[in-house]
């Protein structure tokens, strides 16, 4: 699990899907995280998977659950879906595969 930092809605936020949050993600969307990651990388994830990746990523990044919900409710509808998809994909990639910085530090 690696954090991903990106502007969303009103400011730059940290997103992270911890192992515990990945279990919650699977419960909420009814699909495995790896399966979702594969669909996301192929451009075939659902709207619910994108929303929950962003919301749970905010929580894992340090936002209170209520604030994460408020951010998603306020900004998801006002943001082009392609931007949301790219953000969710980056968050999921960091959670499942790590970040380029981690790979460079491991070498």
C-alpha positions as CSV (number, residue, x, y, z in Angstrom):
1,X,0.0,0.0,0.0
2,X,1.4,3.3,-1.1
3,X,-0.1,6.7,-0.7
4,X,-1.0,8.8,-3.8
5,X,-1.2,12.6,-3.5
6,X,-3.3,14.5,-6.0
7,X,-5.6,17.5,-6.2
8,X,-9.3,16.5,-5.8
9,X,-12.1,19.0,-5.5
10,X,-10.8,21.7,-3.2
11,X,-7.2,20.9,-2.4
12,X,-4.4,18.4,-2.7
13,X,-5.3,15.2,-0.8
14,X,-3.5,12.0,0.1
15,X,-5.2,8.8,-0.9
16,X,-4.3,5.3,0.3
17,X,-6.1,2.0,0.3
18,X,-4.9,0.0,3.3
19,X,-5.4,-3.7,3.5
20,X,-8.3,-3.2,5.9
21,X,-9.9,-0.7,3.5
22,X,-9.4,-3.1,0.6
23,X,-11.5,-5.6,2.5
24,X,-14.2,-2.9,3.0
25,X,-13.9,-2.0,-0.7
26,X,-14.6,-5.6,-1.7
27,X,-17.6,-5.8,0.6
28,X,-19.1,-2.6,-0.7
29,X,-18.6,-3.3,-4.4
30,X,-19.1,-7.0,-4.3
31,X,-15.9,-7.7,-6.2
32,X,-12.3,-8.5,-5.4
33,X,-9.7,-5.7,-5.4
34,X,-7.4,-7.5,-7.9
35,X,-10.3,-8.1,-10.2
36,X,-11.3,-4.4,-9.9
37,X,-7.7,-3.4,-10.5
38,X,-7.5,-5.5,-13.7
39,X,-10.8,-4.0,-15.0
40,X,-9.7,-0.5,-14.0
41,X,-6.4,-0.9,-15.9
42,X,-8.4,-2.2,-18.9
43,X,-10.8,0.8,-18.7
44,X,-13.8,-1.3,-17.6
45,X,-14.4,-0.4,-13.9
46,X,-17.8,0.6,-12.7
47,X,-18.9,4.0,-11.4
48,X,-19.3,2.5,-8.0
49,X,-15.8,1.0,-8.0
50,X,-14.4,4.5,-9.0
51,X,-16.4,6.3,-6.3
52,X,-15.5,3.9,-3.6
53,X,-11.8,3.8,-4.6
54,X,-11.8,7.6,-4.2
55,X,-13.8,7.7,-1.0
56,X,-12.0,4.9,0.8
57,X,-8.7,6.2,-0.5
58,X,-9.4,9.6,1.1
59,X,-10.1,7.8,4.4
60,X,-6.9,5.8,4.1
61,X,-5.0,9.0,3.4
62,X,-6.2,10.5,6.7
63,X,-9.5,12.2,6.0
64,X,-12.3,11.5,8.5
65,X,-15.0,9.2,7.0
66,X,-17.6,12.0,7.2
67,X,-15.3,14.5,5.4
68,X,-14.4,11.9,2.7
69,X,-18.1,11.3,2.1
70,X,-18.7,15.1,1.8
71,X,-15.8,15.5,-0.6
72,X,-17.1,12.7,-2.8
73,X,-20.7,13.9,-2.7
74,X,-19.6,17.5,-3.5
75,X,-17.0,16.9,-6.2
76,X,-17.7,13.6,-8.0
77,X,-20.7,15.0,-9.8
78,X,-18.9,18.2,-10.8
79,X,-15.8,16.4,-12.1
80,X,-15.6,14.8,-15.6
81,X,-15.7,11.0,-15.2
82,X,-12.4,10.6,-17.1
83,X,-10.6,12.6,-14.4
84,X,-12.3,10.6,-11.7
85,X,-11.3,7.4,-13.5
86,X,-7.7,8.5,-13.8
87,X,-7.6,9.4,-10.1
88,X,-9.1,6.1,-9.0
89,X,-6.7,4.2,-11.3
90,X,-3.7,5.9,-9.8
91,X,-5.0,5.2,-6.2
92,X,-5.6,1.5,-7.1
93,X,-2.2,1.2,-8.8
94,X,-0.5,2.6,-5.7
95,X,-2.4,0.2,-3.5
96,X,-1.8,-2.9,-5.6
97,X,1.5,-2.3,-7.2
98,X,3.2,0.5,-5.3
99,X,4.6,3.7,-6.8
100,X,7.6,4.3,-9.1
101,X,9.4,5.9,-6.2
102,X,9.1,2.7,-4.1
103,X,10.4,0.6,-7.0
104,X,13.5,2.9,-7.4
105,X,14.2,2.9,-3.6
106,X,14.0,-1.0,-3.5
107,X,16.6,-1.3,-6.2
